[in-house]
Amino acid sequence: MTDSDSSALGKSRVMLVRPVIRIALKRGTAHGQFAELVKQAVVKIAERRRIRMAGAKRVVEIMLEEIHRSL
């Protein structure tokens, strides 16, 4: 990734989270609370992705087993 790519990505991320941050500030959410909510969301997303990847890996394993059986 080039510096300009990472800079553009950083700007995109800031633009993406601004509305969420505005809402949190309007509702009086403290920085620590907001950080904890973000951490929880990241963990949930990572767990779902890991589960999906594990499921996809198992599908490939089953397909390979079937191929070996047919040989």
N, C-alpha and C positions, 0 to 999 in steps of 0.2 A: 504494500500500500504506500503510495507516495504521500508526501507532506500535504499536498493540496487535497488528496482524497481524504486523509484523516481530518483535515480542517473542515472540509465540507460535511463529513460525517458528524463531527462534533457540533457544528452549527445546526445540523438537522436534528440531532438529539435534543439540543436546547430548545429549538422551536417546538418539538414534540411534547416536551414536559412542561413548558410554560403554562398552558391552561390548567393542568393538574395542580401545579404549584400555586397558581392564583386561587383556585378553589380551596386548597388546603389553608392558605393564609387567611382567606375570608372567613373560614370556619374556625380559625384560631388554633389550628394544628401546630404543635411545637415541632421544632426541627428533629428532635429525637424520635417523636412519634412518627413523623413522616419517614424518616430514615428506616425505622423498624417496619413500617408498612411496605416500603420498597423492597427491603430485604426479604420479607415474607413472600412477596409477589415473585421475586427472582427465584427463590427456592422452589416455589410451586411450579413455576414454568420449567425449571431445570428438571424437576422430578418427572413431570409429564413427558418432557422430551426424552429423558432417559428410559422411561417405560415404553414409549413409542419405539425408540431405537432398539430396545431389547426385544420387543414384539416383532419388529421387522427382521431382526437377526434370526429369530426363531423361525420365521416363515422361510427365510433363505435356507436354514439348516434342514427344514422339512423337505423343501424342494430338492436339495442335494441328496438327501436320503432316498427319496423316491427315484431320482435319476440313477443312483448307484444300484438300487434294487432292480431296476429295469434292464441293467446291463448284464 
